[in-house]
């Protein structure tokens, strides 16, 4: 599931001109957060959905907040393809919304389809 979500997220970035601007501005970030949720679900597979949601949101919000910090060493990492995808470039409130929705949708999929966690 993580690989599928990762591919969809990368695909959404490439399809900018073919998607509505509103959807595109949230889709990639929401899918990234959903991938983080699924990664946390694998790592913390004995944990409840609630705990995995909290872990995922703390991670996602932490990455977004780190975008307020700009020093040459971290900006040089952000200027690489992988660094830019993982760390992002600048803080946006809309990303917080997208992360929240992505994690929540991931938890719904996890709870109702995959693991039936409590």
SEROKE-815388 format. One record per residue: residue in three letters; residue number from 1; x, y, z of N, C-alpha, C in turn. Coordinates in Angstrom, 2 decimals. Atoms other than C-alpha are relative to their C-alpha. Example, Ala and Ser with C-alpha at 12.3 -4.5 7.8 and 13.67 -1.06 7.14 Angstrom:
! residues 2
ala | 1 | 0.89 | -1.19 | 0.00 | 12.30 | -4.50 | 7.80 | 0.90 | 1.20 | 0.00
ser | 2 | -0.82 | -1.19 | -0.06 | 13.67 | -1.06 | 7.14 | -0.77 | 1.09 | 0.73
! end
This chain:
! residues 118
unk | 1 | 0.82 | -1.19 | 0.00 | 0.00 | 0.00 | 0.00 | 0.87 | 1.25 | 0.00
unk | 2 | -0.89 | -1.15 | -0.04 | 2.88 | 2.37 | 0.81 | 0.57 | 0.30 | -1.39
unk | 3 | -0.59 | -0.19 | 1.32 | 4.44 | 1.82 | -2.62 | -1.05 | 0.58 | -0.96
unk | 4 | 1.07 | -0.52 | 0.86 | 1.09 | 2.40 | -4.38 | -0.25 | 1.48 | 0.29
unk | 5 | 0.26 | -1.39 | -0.37 | 0.48 | 5.62 | -2.44 | 1.17 | 0.89 | -0.42
unk | 6 | -1.17 | -0.77 | 0.40 | 4.06 | 6.78 | -3.10 | -0.03 | 0.26 | -1.51
unk | 7 | 0.08 | -0.18 | 1.46 | 3.62 | 6.20 | -6.85 | -1.10 | 0.98 | -0.37
unk | 8 | 1.09 | -0.94 | 0.27 | 0.28 | 8.02 | -6.84 | 0.40 | 1.44 | 0.33
unk | 9 | -0.46 | -1.33 | -0.40 | 1.86 | 10.95 | -5.01 | 0.96 | 0.60 | -1.01
unk | 10 | -0.94 | -0.48 | 1.01 | 4.73 | 11.23 | -7.48 | -0.72 | 0.29 | -1.32
unk | 11 | 0.78 | -0.19 | 1.22 | 2.30 | 10.85 | -10.39 | -0.81 | 1.29 | 0.08
unk | 12 | 0.81 | -1.22 | -0.14 | 0.11 | 13.65 | -8.99 | 0.84 | 1.25 | -0.23
unk | 13 | -0.89 | -1.15 | 0.21 | 3.13 | 16.00 | -9.07 | 0.26 | 0.21 | -1.48
unk | 14 | -0.28 | -0.08 | 1.43 | 3.74 | 15.21 | -12.74 | -1.24 | 0.41 | -0.80
unk | 15 | 1.24 | -0.24 | 0.73 | 0.09 | 15.66 | -13.71 | -0.60 | 1.38 | 0.31
unk | 16 | 0.46 | -1.32 | -0.41 | -0.13 | 19.30 | -12.61 | -0.96 | 0.63 | -1.01
unk | 17 | 0.81 | -0.67 | 1.01 | -1.56 | 20.56 | -15.90 | -1.29 | -0.74 | -0.30
unk | 18 | 1.19 | 0.79 | 0.32 | -4.15 | 17.80 | -16.09 | -0.98 | -0.09 | 1.16
unk | 19 | 0.88 | 0.03 | -1.16 | -5.61 | 18.10 | -12.61 | -0.44 | 1.42 | 0.33
unk | 20 | 0.43 | -1.32 | -0.47 | -7.60 | 20.96 | -11.21 | 1.01 | 0.51 | 1.02
unk | 21 | -0.99 | -0.58 | -0.90 | -5.37 | 23.34 | -9.29 | -0.31 | -0.31 | 1.47
unk | 22 | 0.37 | 0.26 | -1.39 | -7.30 | 22.82 | -6.06 | 0.35 | -1.42 | 0.41
unk | 23 | -0.28 | 1.40 | -0.31 | -7.03 | 19.04 | -6.18 | 1.50 | -0.23 | 0.04
unk | 24 | -1.43 | 0.21 | 0.06 | -3.38 | 19.12 | -7.17 | 0.73 | 0.59 | 1.21
unk | 25 | -0.69 | -0.64 | -1.11 | -2.43 | 21.48 | -4.38 | -0.13 | -0.78 | 1.30
unk | 26 | 0.18 | 0.81 | -1.20 | -3.72 | 19.01 | -1.78 | 0.34 | -1.47 | -0.21
unk | 27 | -0.11 | 1.43 | 0.26 | -3.45 | 15.61 | -3.45 | 1.37 | -0.57 | 0.33
unk | 28 | -1.34 | 0.52 | -0.24 | 0.31 | 15.13 | -3.40 | 0.35 | -0.03 | 1.48
unk | 29 | -0.30 | -0.06 | -1.43 | 0.68 | 16.24 | 0.22 | -0.87 | -0.96 | 0.80
unk | 30 | 0.87 | 0.96 | -0.69 | -2.32 | 14.19 | 1.31 | 0.46 | -1.43 | -0.21
unk | 31 | -0.51 | 1.34 | 0.27 | -0.93 | 11.09 | -0.38 | 1.32 | -0.26 | 0.72
unk | 32 | -1.25 | 0.14 | -0.74 | 2.48 | 11.72 | 1.17 | -0.29 | -0.33 | 1.47
unk | 33 | 0.36 | 0.25 | -1.39 | 0.85 | 11.86 | 4.61 | -0.62 | -1.39 | 0.16
unk | 34 | 0.58 | 1.34 | -0.06 | -1.13 | 8.69 | 3.85 | 1.11 | -1.05 | -0.04
unk | 35 | -1.15 | 0.91 | 0.04 | 2.16 | 6.96 | 2.94 | 0.69 | -0.05 | 1.36
unk | 36 | -0.61 | -0.05 | -1.34 | 3.60 | 8.12 | 6.29 | -0.85 | -0.80 | 0.98
unk | 37 | 0.89 | 0.77 | -0.88 | 0.54 | 6.68 | 8.05 | 0.25 | -1.50 | -0.21
unk | 38 | -0.20 | 1.43 | 0.26 | 1.01 | 3.29 | 6.32 | 1.38 | -0.47 | 0.47
unk | 39 | -1.33 | 0.35 | -0.50 | 4.74 | 3.31 | 7.14 | -0.03 | -0.15 | 1.52
unk | 40 | 0.11 | 0.07 | -1.45 | 3.93 | 4.02 | 10.79 | -0.80 | -1.24 | 0.42
unk | 41 | 0.81 | 1.18 | -0.31 | 1.30 | 1.24 | 10.73 | 0.84 | -1.27 | -0.11
unk | 42 | -0.89 | 1.15 | 0.14 | 3.98 | -1.20 | 9.55 | 0.98 | -0.05 | 1.16
unk | 43 | -1.00 | -0.06 | -1.08 | 6.57 | -0.06 | 12.10 | -0.64 | -0.25 | 1.36
unk | 44 | 0.69 | 0.13 | -1.29 | 4.08 | 0.14 | 14.98 | -1.23 | -0.89 | -0.16
unk | 45 | 1.12 | 0.87 | 0.38 | 1.94 | -2.80 | 13.88 | -0.83 | -0.53 | 1.16
unk | 46 | 0.78 | 0.44 | -1.16 | 0.79 | -3.66 | 17.39 | -0.76 | 1.16 | 0.65
unk | 47 | 0.62 | -1.19 | -0.58 | -0.43 | -0.12 | 18.08 | -1.41 | 0.20 | -0.53
unk | 48 | 1.36 | -0.34 | 0.42 | -3.97 | 1.19 | 17.86 | 0.05 | 1.01 | -1.14
unk | 49 | 0.11 | -0.99 | 1.08 | -5.14 | 3.30 | 14.93 | 0.21 | 1.40 | 0.57
unk | 50 | -0.13 | -1.32 | -0.62 | -5.37 | 6.29 | 17.28 | 1.47 | 0.35 | 0.23
unk | 51 | -1.42 | -0.26 | -0.27 | -1.72 | 5.97 | 18.28 | 0.76 | 0.21 | -1.31
unk | 52 | -0.67 | -0.15 | 1.30 | -0.62 | 5.55 | 14.65 | -0.35 | 1.35 | -0.63
unk | 53 | 0.40 | -1.33 | 0.49 | -2.62 | 8.66 | 13.69 | 0.85 | 1.07 | 0.67
unk | 54 | -0.77 | -1.00 | -0.74 | -0.86 | 10.65 | 16.41 | 1.46 | 0.00 | -0.44
unk | 55 | -1.40 | 0.11 | 0.44 | 2.60 | 9.37 | 15.43 | 0.16 | 0.61 | -1.39
unk | 56 | -0.08 | -0.48 | 1.38 | 1.93 | 10.14 | 11.76 | -0.15 | 1.52 | -0.07
unk | 57 | 0.21 | -1.45 | 0.03 | 0.60 | 13.64 | 12.39 | 1.16 | 0.75 | 0.62
unk | 58 | -1.16 | -0.65 | -0.62 | 3.48 | 14.53 | 14.71 | 1.16 | 0.03 | -1.00
unk | 59 | -1.07 | 0.06 | 0.99 | 5.92 | 13.39 | 12.02 | -0.26 | 1.01 | -1.13
unk | 60 | 0.34 | -0.89 | 1.12 | 4.12 | 15.24 | 9.19 | 0.07 | 1.47 | 0.40
unk | 61 | -0.02 | -1.39 | -0.46 | 3.63 | 18.43 | 11.19 | 1.44 | 0.44 | 0.30
unk | 62 | -1.41 | -0.31 | -0.28 | 7.27 | 18.28 | 12.31 | 0.77 | 0.34 | -1.26
unk | 63 | -0.65 | -0.28 | 1.28 | 8.46 | 18.12 | 8.71 | -0.45 | 1.37 | -0.51
unk | 64 | 0.51 | -1.30 | 0.49 | 6.20 | 21.06 | 7.80 | 0.59 | 1.15 | 0.81
unk | 65 | -0.56 | -1.06 | -0.85 | 7.39 | 23.12 | 10.77 | 1.49 | 0.19 | -0.27
unk | 66 | -1.43 | -0.12 | 0.29 | 11.01 | 22.36 | 9.83 | 0.24 | 0.90 | -1.22
unk | 67 | -0.15 | -0.85 | 1.18 | 10.36 | 24.32 | 6.63 | 0.08 | 1.48 | 0.35
unk | 68 | -0.20 | -1.37 | -0.47 | 10.40 | 27.50 | 8.71 | 1.48 | 0.28 | 0.27
unk | 69 | -1.42 | -0.11 | -0.30 | 14.11 | 26.84 | 9.36 | 0.80 | -0.01 | -1.31
unk | 70 | -0.79 | -0.10 | 1.23 | 16.46 | 27.98 | 6.60 | 1.44 | 0.35 | 0.35
unk | 71 | -1.44 | -0.18 | -0.11 | 20.18 | 27.54 | 6.88 | 0.60 | -0.64 | -1.25
unk | 72 | -0.58 | 0.54 | 1.24 | 22.54 | 26.77 | 3.98 | 0.09 | -1.53 | -0.03
unk | 73 | -0.18 | 1.46 | 0.01 | 23.15 | 23.16 | 5.06 | -1.30 | -0.73 | -0.27
unk | 74 | 1.27 | 0.70 | 0.21 | 19.47 | 22.17 | 5.19 | -0.62 | 0.40 | -1.33
unk | 75 | 0.52 | -0.41 | 1.30 | 18.54 | 24.21 | 2.12 | 0.73 | -0.73 | -1.13
unk | 76 | -0.72 | 0.77 | 1.03 | 21.27 | 22.37 | 0.18 | -0.58 | -1.42 | -0.10
unk | 77 | 0.68 | 1.30 | 0.03 | 19.52 | 19.10 | 1.15 | -1.33 | 0.14 | -0.72
unk | 78 | 1.30 | -0.24 | 0.65 | 16.17 | 20.55 | 0.09 | 0.13 | 0.20 | -1.51
unk | 79 | -0.20 | -0.23 | 1.43 | 17.66 | 21.43 | -3.30 | 0.27 | -1.27 | -0.78
unk | 80 | -0.08 | 1.27 | 0.71 | 18.11 | 17.74 | -4.12 | -1.42 | -0.52 | -0.21
unk | 81 | 1.33 | 0.53 | 0.28 | 15.19 | 15.78 | -5.57 | -0.58 | -0.69 | 1.22
unk | 82 | 0.49 | 0.74 | -1.17 | 14.86 | 13.42 | -2.60 | -0.19 | 0.92 | 1.20
unk | 83 | 0.11 | -0.94 | -1.12 | 15.51 | 16.17 | -0.06 | -1.21 | 0.90 | -0.12
unk | 84 | 1.18 | -0.84 | 0.23 | 12.84 | 18.36 | -1.62 | -1.29 | -0.75 | 0.22
unk | 85 | 1.21 | 0.81 | -0.19 | 10.30 | 15.53 | -1.64 | -0.25 | -0.29 | 1.48
unk | 86 | 0.16 | 0.37 | -1.41 | 10.95 | 14.61 | 1.99 | -0.17 | 1.24 | 0.88
unk | 87 | 0.00 | -1.16 | -0.90 | 11.62 | 18.01 | 3.58 | -0.86 | 1.15 | -0.47
unk | 88 | 0.78 | -1.12 | 0.52 | 9.67 | 20.34 | 1.31 | 0.84 | 1.26 | -0.05
unk | 89 | -0.74 | -1.24 | 0.21 | 10.60 | 23.95 | 0.69 | -0.45 | 1.14 | 0.89
unk | 90 | 0.49 | -1.12 | -0.79 | 8.36 | 26.37 | 2.57 | -1.27 | -0.37 | 0.73
unk | 91 | 1.18 | 0.30 | -0.83 | 5.74 | 26.27 | 5.30 | -1.26 | 0.55 | -0.64
unk | 92 | 1.31 | -0.42 | 0.49 | 2.13 | 26.38 | 4.11 | -1.07 | -0.62 | 0.90
unk | 93 | 1.09 | 0.52 | -0.83 | -0.99 | 26.05 | 6.24 | -0.83 | -1.03 | -0.75
unk | 94 | 0.78 | 0.96 | 0.77 | -2.73 | 24.20 | 3.41 | 0.62 | -1.40 | 0.07
unk | 95 | -0.64 | 1.30 | -0.14 | -0.15 | 21.44 | 3.81 | -0.42 | -0.69 | 1.29
unk | 96 | 0.47 | 0.56 | -1.27 | -1.22 | 20.95 | 7.43 | -1.38 | -0.64 | -0.20
unk | 97 | 1.34 | 0.53 | 0.30 | -4.80 | 20.47 | 6.19 | 0.13 | -1.27 | -0.82
unk | 98 | -0.17 | 1.16 | 0.87 | -3.66 | 18.07 | 3.46 | 0.57 | -1.19 | 0.78
unk | 99 | -0.58 | 1.08 | -0.81 | -1.55 | 16.04 | 5.92 | -1.05 | -0.62 | 0.91
unk | 100 | 1.05 | 0.49 | -0.90 | -4.45 | 15.77 | 8.34 | -0.98 | -0.88 | -0.77
unk | 101 | 0.94 | 0.79 | 0.79 | -6.81 | 14.57 | 5.63 | 0.63 | -1.29 | -0.51
unk | 102 | -0.69 | 1.20 | 0.48 | -4.25 | 12.14 | 4.21 | 0.15 | -1.06 | 1.08
unk | 103 | -0.14 | 0.95 | -1.11 | -3.58 | 10.56 | 7.60 | -1.36 | -0.57 | 0.39
unk | 104 | 1.34 | 0.49 | -0.36 | -7.30 | 10.34 | 8.39 | -0.53 | -1.00 | -1.04
unk | 105 | 0.43 | 0.95 | 1.03 | -8.09 | 8.69 | 5.03 | 0.79 | -1.29 | 0.09
unk | 106 | -0.82 | 1.20 | -0.18 | -5.18 | 6.30 | 5.57 | -0.49 | -0.85 | 1.16
unk | 107 | 0.48 | 0.74 | -1.17 | -6.52 | 5.37 | 8.99 | -1.35 | -0.67 | -0.28
unk | 108 | 1.29 | 0.61 | 0.36 | -10.00 | 4.74 | 7.56 | 0.23 | -1.25 | -0.84
unk | 109 | -0.33 | 1.16 | 0.82 | -8.53 | 2.43 | 4.93 | 0.57 | -1.11 | 0.87
unk | 110 | -0.63 | 0.99 | -0.89 | -6.40 | 0.69 | 7.55 | -1.02 | -0.69 | 0.88
unk | 111 | 0.95 | 0.56 | -0.96 | -9.19 | 0.23 | 10.04 | -1.08 | -0.84 | -0.66
unk | 112 | 1.15 | 0.67 | 0.61 | -11.93 | -0.82 | 7.64 | 0.35 | -1.06 | -1.02
unk | 113 | -0.33 | 0.95 | 1.06 | -10.06 | -2.77 | 4.99 | 1.12 | -0.96 | 0.40
unk | 114 | -1.18 | 0.82 | -0.19 | -6.71 | -4.03 | 6.18 | 0.08 | -0.72 | 1.33
unk | 115 | -0.37 | 0.63 | -1.27 | -6.18 | -4.63 | 9.85 | -1.12 | -0.11 | 1.02
unk | 116 | 1.06 | -0.02 | -1.01 | -9.44 | -4.02 | 11.69 | 0.55 | 0.29 | 1.39
unk | 117 | -0.58 | -0.41 | -1.29 | -7.47 | -2.31 | 14.44 | -1.08 | 0.64 | 0.85
unk | 118 | 0.96 | -0.61 | -0.91 | -9.27 | -0.98 | 17.48 | 0.34 | 1.44 | 0.19
! end
